[in-house]
């Protein structure tokens, strides 16, 4: 590590930062996908109910009686928002992965030069 030039250290730090960003985006996307699946299941179950059946929604630690139409609208809006957020994260993820793929060969070449004894 001591043999790295300041520029190479900066490149390595940027690469590591991009890796962390990619991991954070992946984690965030997984959480949103899980929420999306739960929302879709709730909408599906709501659709199976008979007309006039009582429905409840969770508000903090309690369940509150709700209007079916309002609940369907709320869940549909939530589903739409989650879809949009997932697509946004996927675009960010693509950009970060592309950046990593562009940085990797340059960094590997610099590190190979150092390990073979060349001075940068």
C-alpha positions in Angstrom: 0.0 0.0 0.0 2.9 2.3 0.7 4.1 1.9 -2.9 0.9 3.4 -4.3 1.2 6.9 -5.6 -1.3 9.5 -4.3 -3.2 9.3 -7.5 -3.4 5.5 -7.3 -4.5 5.7 -3.6 -7.2 8.2 -4.7 -8.4 5.8 -7.5 -8.5 2.9 -5.0 -10.5 4.9 -2.5 -12.9 5.9 -5.2 -13.3 2.3 -6.3 -13.9 1.2 -2.7 -16.5 4.0 -2.3 -18.3 2.9 -5.5 -18.3 -0.7 -4.2 -19.9 0.4 -1.0 -22.4 2.5 -2.9 -23.4 -0.5 -5.0 -23.8 -2.6 -2.0 -26.0 0.0 -0.3 -28.1 0.4 -3.4 -28.6 -3.4 -3.6 -29.7 -3.6 0.1 -32.1 -0.7 -0.4 -33.5 -2.3 -3.5 -34.0 -5.6 -1.7 -35.9 -3.9 1.1 -38.1 -2.0 -1.4 -38.8 -5.2 -3.4 -39.9 -6.9 -0.2 -42.3 -4.0 0.6 -43.6 -4.1 -2.9 -44.4 -7.9 -2.6 -46.2 -7.3 0.7 -48.2 -4.5 -0.9 -49.1 -6.7 -3.9 -50.2 -9.5 -1.6 -52.3 -7.1 0.5 -54.0 -5.8 -2.7 -54.5 -9.4 -3.9 -56.2 -10.4 -0.6 -58.2 -7.3 -0.6 -59.5 -8.2 -4.0 -60.6 -11.6 -2.8 -62.9 -10.2 -0.1 -66.6 -10.1 -0.5 -68.3 -6.7 -1.0 -69.0 -5.1 2.4 -66.6 -7.3 4.3 -64.9 -5.3 7.1 -61.3 -4.3 6.4 -58.6 -3.1 8.8 -55.3 -1.3 8.4 -52.4 -1.3 10.6 -51.6 2.1 12.3 -48.6 1.7 14.4 -49.2 -1.1 16.9 -53.0 -1.1 16.5 -55.5 -2.2 13.8 -58.1 0.4 12.7 -61.2 -0.3 10.7 -60.9 1.3 7.2 -62.9 1.9 4.1 -62.1 -0.7 1.4 -61.9 1.8 -1.4 -59.6 4.1 0.5 -57.4 1.2 1.5 -57.2 -0.1 -2.1 -56.3 3.4 -3.3 -53.7 3.8 -0.6 -52.1 0.4 -1.4 -52.2 1.1 -5.1 -50.5 4.5 -4.6 -47.9 2.8 -2.4 -47.3 0.1 -5.0 -46.8 2.8 -7.7 -44.4 4.7 -5.5 -42.4 1.6 -4.7 -42.2 0.6 -8.4 -40.9 4.1 -9.2 -38.3 4.0 -6.4 -37.1 0.5 -7.4 -36.7 1.7 -11.0 -34.7 4.7 -9.8 -32.4 2.6 -7.7 -31.9 0.2 -10.5 -30.8 3.1 -12.8 -28.4 4.3 -10.0 -27.1 0.7 -9.6 -26.5 0.4 -13.3 -24.4 3.6 -13.3 -22.4 2.6 -10.3 -21.7 -0.9 -11.8 -20.7 0.7 -15.1 -18.3 3.0 -13.2 -16.8 0.1 -11.3 -16.3 -1.9 -14.5 -14.5 1.1 -16.1 -12.3 1.6 -13.0 -11.4 -2.0 -12.4 -9.0 -2.6 -15.3 -7.2 0.7 -14.7 -6.8 -0.2 -11.0 -5.7 -3.7 -11.7 -3.1 -2.6 -14.1 -1.7 -0.1 -11.6 -1.6 -2.7 -8.9 0.0 -5.3 -11.2 2.7 -2.7 -12.0 3.4 -2.2 -8.4 3.5 -6.0 -7.6 5.9 -6.6 -10.4 8.3 -4.0 -9.1 7.6 -1.2 -11.5 7.5 2.4 -10.2 4.5 4.4 -11.3 
